[in-house]
Amino acid sequence: MQDQSLHTKPDPRSATVQNRRISRIPAFTPAELRVRLDGWTPVRQAEFIGYLAETRCVQQAAARVGMSRESAYRLRSKPGAEEFVAAWDFILQGPASSDGAGKQKAKVTLEKLFQRIRVGRYRPMLHAGRYVGTLQQPYIQALLAAISRLDMVASPEDHWDDFAADHSSKKGSSL
């Protein structure tokens, strides 16, 4: 009887994924979930992505942050976790799969922009292929996009230019 494992080829994507070094993980906005100390906090999500980049194994990365593999996949399927999923896919499939070519970007609602402003962006940092920590950054682009959208829906009666002109003529006023 022949051993079947000698005749099966390993998944070529696995070898590629395991041998590819990631030097920079894209920043992402974590999924906003109900606050629980033992749940997927924003920092825990970023740490998971960092350990996933280091180990290339969902089970090991989840274990390192104190979560299960199954809960990681449940988080992946939650609404609002699109950026988390994009970072996960970037790590396991490479930058070519997440460049957006051929895909139409989803429209971002004002509610989603405000969530991005409130939570910010998390960037897991790697050094020599090892996860070393996470930077939390404000999401300035989301703030500017929200201001632009709100400016478009402002009523025409709101004449800010007139307001500035009226007050600049007063002595000692600054705007």
QUIQUI-V767304 format. One record per residue. RES is the residue in three letters. SS is DSSP state (H for helix, E for strand, L for the rest). PSI is psi in radians with two decimals (none if undefined). D_FIRST is the distance of its C-alpha to the first C-alpha in Angstrom with 1 decimal. Layout:
((RES	SS	PSI	D_FIRST) (RES	SS	PSI	D_FIRST))
//
This chain:
((MET	L	2.23	0.0) (GLN	L	2.60	3.8) (ASP	L	2.13	6.6) (GLN	H	-0.49	9.1) (SER	H	-0.36	12.0) (LEU	H	-0.44	12.0) (HIS	L	-0.12	12.8) (THR	L	2.40	15.4) (LYS	L	2.50	18.9) (PRO	L	2.73	21.2) (ASP	L	2.09	24.3) (PRO	H	-0.51	26.8) (ARG	H	-0.61	29.6) (SER	H	-0.83	28.4) (ALA	H	-0.72	28.6) (THR	H	-0.79	32.0) (VAL	H	-0.77	33.2) (GLN	H	-0.56	32.2) (ASN	H	-0.25	33.8) (ARG	L	2.25	37.0) (ARG	L	2.35	40.0) (ILE	L	2.18	42.4) (SER	L	-0.42	45.9) (ARG	L	2.20	47.8) (ILE	L	2.35	46.9) (PRO	L	2.52	49.2) (ALA	L	2.62	51.7) (PHE	E	2.76	51.3) (THR	L	2.11	53.2) (PRO	L	2.73	51.3) (ALA	L	2.39	50.9) (GLU	L	2.04	53.9) (LEU	L	3.00	52.9) (ARG	L	2.41	54.7) (VAL	L	2.10	55.7) (ARG	L	2.38	53.6) (LEU	L	-0.54	53.3) (ASP	L	0.25	49.7) (GLY	L	-2.89	48.9) (TRP	L	1.44	48.2) (THR	L	2.84	51.4) (PRO	H	-0.71	52.1) (VAL	H	-0.72	51.5) (ARG	H	-0.66	48.2) (GLN	H	-0.76	47.1) (ALA	H	-0.71	48.1) (GLU	H	-0.70	46.4) (PHE	H	-0.81	43.2) (ILE	H	-0.71	43.4) (GLY	H	-0.81	44.2) (TYR	H	-0.54	41.2) (LEU	H	-0.68	39.0) (ALA	H	-0.60	40.1) (GLU	H	-0.80	39.4) (THR	H	-0.45	36.0) (ARG	L	0.44	34.7) (CYS	L	2.08	33.2) (VAL	H	-0.75	34.9) (GLN	H	-0.79	33.9) (GLN	H	-0.75	35.1) (ALA	H	-0.75	38.3) (ALA	H	-0.72	39.1) (ALA	H	-0.65	38.6) (ARG	H	-0.43	41.0) (VAL	L	0.15	43.7) (GLY	L	0.43	43.1) (MET	L	2.98	41.7) (SER	L	2.79	38.4) (ARG	H	-0.72	36.0) (GLU	H	-0.69	36.8) (SER	H	-0.53	40.6) (ALA	H	-0.76	40.2) (TYR	H	-0.56	38.6) (ARG	H	-0.73	41.4) (LEU	H	-0.72	43.9) (ARG	H	-0.56	42.4) (SER	L	-0.03	43.0) (LYS	L	2.57	46.6) (PRO	L	2.46	49.5) (GLY	L	-0.02	51.3) (ALA	L	0.38	48.2) (GLU	H	-0.71	48.0) (GLU	H	-0.63	48.9) (PHE	H	-0.79	46.5) (VAL	H	-0.70	43.7) (ALA	H	-0.71	44.9) (ALA	H	-0.73	44.7) (TRP	H	-0.86	41.2) (ASP	H	-0.65	40.1) (PHE	H	-0.74	41.9) (ILE	H	-0.79	39.9) (LEU	H	-0.36	36.5) (GLN	H	-0.29	37.2) (GLY	L	2.91	39.9) (PRO	H	-0.45	43.5) (ALA	H	-0.53	42.9) (SER	H	-0.30	41.7) (SER	H	0.38	44.8) (ASP	L	-0.17	47.6) (GLY	L	0.07	48.5) (ALA	L	2.24	48.3) (GLY	L	-0.13	48.1) (LYS	L	2.46	48.6) (GLN	L	2.29	51.9) (LYS	L	2.46	53.0) (ALA	L	2.53	53.7) (LYS	L	2.48	57.4) (VAL	L	2.15	58.4) (THR	L	2.86	60.9) (LEU	H	-0.67	63.8) (GLU	H	-0.75	62.2) (LYS	H	-0.67	59.0) (LEU	H	-0.77	61.3) (PHE	H	-0.61	63.2) (GLN	H	-0.74	59.9) (ARG	H	-0.64	58.9) (ILE	H	-0.79	62.4) (ARG	H	-0.77	62.2) (VAL	H	-0.66	58.7) (GLY	L	-2.93	58.7) (ARG	E	2.54	55.8) (TYR	E	2.32	53.3) (ARG	E	1.83	51.7) (PRO	E	2.38	49.0) (MET	E	2.39	49.5) (LEU	E	2.55	47.0) (HIS	E	2.09	47.8) (ALA	L	0.68	45.3) (GLY	L	0.06	42.5) (ARG	E	2.44	43.4) (TYR	E	2.20	45.1) (VAL	E	-0.29	48.6) (GLY	E	-3.12	50.6) (THR	E	2.37	52.0) (LEU	E	2.33	55.2) (GLN	E	2.22	57.0) (GLN	E	2.54	59.2) (PRO	L	2.62	61.7) (TYR	L	1.46	60.8) (ILE	H	-0.67	64.0) (GLN	H	-0.64	62.7) (ALA	H	-0.67	62.3) (LEU	H	-0.79	65.8) (LEU	H	-0.68	67.3) (ALA	H	-0.70	65.5) (ALA	H	-0.74	66.8) (ILE	H	-0.75	70.3) (SER	H	-0.76	70.2) (ARG	H	-0.74	69.1) (LEU	H	-0.59	71.8) (ASP	H	-0.63	74.3) (MET	H	-0.55	73.5) (VAL	H	-0.04	74.1) (ALA	L	2.49	77.3) (SER	L	2.63	80.4) (PRO	L	-0.30	82.8) (GLU	L	-0.34	85.5) (ASP	L	1.61	83.9) (HIS	L	1.57	85.7) (TRP	H	-0.52	84.6) (ASP	H	-0.71	86.4) (ASP	H	-0.67	89.7) (PHE	H	-0.79	89.0) (ALA	H	-0.70	88.6) (ALA	H	-0.70	91.7) (ASP	H	-0.72	93.8) (HIS	H	-0.36	92.8) (SER	H	-0.38	93.0) (SER	L	-0.29	96.7) (LYS	L	2.50	97.5) (LYS	L	2.27	98.7) (GLY	L	0.09	96.1) (SER	L	2.58	93.2) (SER	L	2.52	89.8) (LEU	L	none	86.8))
//
